[in-house]
Amino acid sequence: MEKNIMCSKMRAGGRANDDLRPLKVTYDVCEYAAGSVLFELGRTRVLCAVTLQNGVPHFLRGKRRGWLTAEYALLPVSTPIRTVREVTSNKRNGRTIEISRLIGRTLRSVADLQVFGEQTVFIDCDVLQADGGTRTACITGAFLALRAAELNWKLRGIVPASFIRDDLAAISVGVTGESVFLDMDFAEDSTIDADFNFVLTRSGSLVELQGTSEREPVAWGAFDSARAAALKGAQDLFEFYDMNSYQPRDLGRYSSNFANKNEYGFLGNHASGSSFQSEY
């Protein structure tokens, strides 16, 4: 018989097994970005910023549609032992590349990029403090920043219509035996048997699922409980979105930055660009 995901033992901070850590979002933390957020998930803090640039990858040139890509990085002091900046080591590690691509492809799944013409949306995600769940926090923060950018671009005529087709959220779930734990911090993550990352839409669709058994194989009943916890966590995140919706910038204060569409590279659906630089 499948056990309920709830258990009598409380987690750090008094959380139940299917509770998220405390959430907080601060908008417009980067003045020069079209949309930016400081997203906090417990003690994990990530900065996500959105910009628009002329040009697309070579496989999209001449096709009159845009692209979206992301870059992920850890601040050196985001971890207890200093993380070396990758720029000083002259190479990006596999984890950084994998998470960058994860953020980009999950955001592309809910974005209609036709509205941008041959331009690229860049989402920069920098981890200011890491305490578990940085990749899921970055996906969630990146979506909030993209939603803010969409509203700013629409108000200023930089895009002709909404391009976000569905809301997106990401959450981690850990499994130990038949117990599951939603949204683990680092201490919890280091003791579990297996962990999963779910990326889900508000409409109930699955965008991406990552899962690895660290110690013991996972029973299907435990996986079903993990799925239920993820759905509950995603719903909590969507309710958080609704309660913390973005309020657009003051138009007068920022009008000089948005006075001309071409200042932010908007060329329309029938134009092309050539200044694309990114690993996608």
C-alpha positions, 0 to 999 in steps of 0.5 A: 500500500502506498504511503502518504508523502506526509509524515509526522517528523517535521523538517528544518524550519517546521516544514512538512514533507510537501512544503516549499521553503519560504519564497520571495521575489524582488523585481527590477533589480537590474536597471538595464535589463528588460526584466530582472528578479532576485528570487529567493527559495529559502537560503538559495538566492538567484539573480535572473535578468533578461535582455534582447540582442540582434541575431540568431544561431546559424540554423535559424538565419533567414527563417524570420524567428527568434531564439532564447538562450540562457547562461548559468553561473555560480558567484564565487562566494555562493558556496561554503568553499569558494567557487573558482570563476570559470573565466579564470580557468578558461573553460566552462564545466559540464554542470554549468553547460548542462544547467544553462541548456536546461534553463534555455530549453525549458523556457523556449517550451512556453515562448512563441519566438516568432514575435522577435524576428531574428533576435535572441532573448538572453537570460542570465542566471547568477547564483548569489547563494546556493543552498540546494535547488539552484537549477530549479530556482533559476528556471522559476526566477528566469520565468518571472524575469521573462514575464516582467520583460514581456510586459515591459516590451509590450507596453513600449511597443517592442513586441506586438503581442504576448509571447508567453503561452503558459506559466512555468515552474520548476521544483525538486523532490527527494526520495528516501525509502518510501518518503519524499521531500519537496524542495530540499535544501543542501543538507537534505539533498546530501542524505537522500536516496534519489532526487528528481527535478520537475519542470511543469506548466500551469496547464498541467503539462510536463516540460522536463523530468530529471531523476537520478538514484544516488543510493537505492533504486526507487520504487514506482510507488515512491516515484508516484508520490514524488510526482504528486509532491511536485504537482503540489509544489508547482501549484504553490509556485503558481499561486505565489506568482499570482500574489506577487505579480509584476508591476511595470516600471515607471514609463517616465523614468525609463522612457529614454531607455525604451524610446526607440525599438531599435535600441533593444534590437527589435527589428520585426518579423521580416528583418535579420541580425548578425550580432549573435554570440552564445553557446546554445 
